[in-house]
Amino acid sequence: MIYAYHRESGDLVARVFGKRNTNTVRELGCKIKALGLKWGGLLTDNWKSFKRAFSNTHHVIGKEGTKGIESNNCRLRHRIRRAFRQTCCFSKKMENHIKAFELAFYYINYGHI
């Protein structure tokens, strides 16, 4: 899963499930554009797929801009782990895993930490 995070609001705006490759990153870019979001800059780590997919945007590479998303990653892992513990034996169906992520995104975006 790759997702886009709005730095000022803390919202997780778009997400894509797929392989860790350039096509998945491009799909994320299309989702962001479909939402009509505009950005002044894109902050990512030094992953080649981001460089390829977002080569025509203002792209800043480095850890300085990605600190906020690391805290969201931690919060997301915490939410997903809670889902695993509460259901005791989590389903093997991919749809159920995606629903768990969607529920975690809902809780993060609407302030139910």
Buried (B, 14 or more C-beta within 10 A) or exposed (E): EBBBBBBEEBBBBBBBEEEEEBEBBBBBBEBBEEEEEEBEEBBBEEBEBBBEBBEEEEBEBEEEBBEBBEEBEEBBEEBBEEBEEEEEEBEEEEEEBEEBBEEBBEBBBEEEE
